[in-house]
Amino acid sequence: MTIVEDYVKRDPPDNLRKLLLLIVEYSLVPYQENAHEILEFAELGAERRSKLSGREVDLAVDVPHVLKLYCWWPFKPKLNSRVREALIRGRIELLSKYRGRLASAAGSIPRQLLEIDPAELDSRLGKFSIHDLGGLFP
């Protein structure tokens, strides 16, 4: 059971968004990123992920999956510093490019990364190199 899943079982679902927002605020670049915008992007990506799987969205699983892809989730495998820096630069540019069109930004997340099993995603992220980042940023 993940930290978020455990929290959801103990507290009402409205508190889940508060928890996710706190996590995003911890991980964002101050003055360059907006936590509410990031969470909305992640929720839209989570909805897309659940539709691809043919099931209801599970915010405790699907939102962290999207956040992990863009280095907004501090509980994932450690990335090498070059990959981490490239992800941060890329995510800032991505949301800037799609400012006001977050559904389009979420639609740009590669399907294969949304469909991958969370454990496999963690494994792949731990082995990421600069060359693996191309598909994340259209």
Order of alpha helices (4+ residues) and beta strands (2+ residues): alpha-alpha-alpha-alpha-alpha-alpha-alpha-alpha
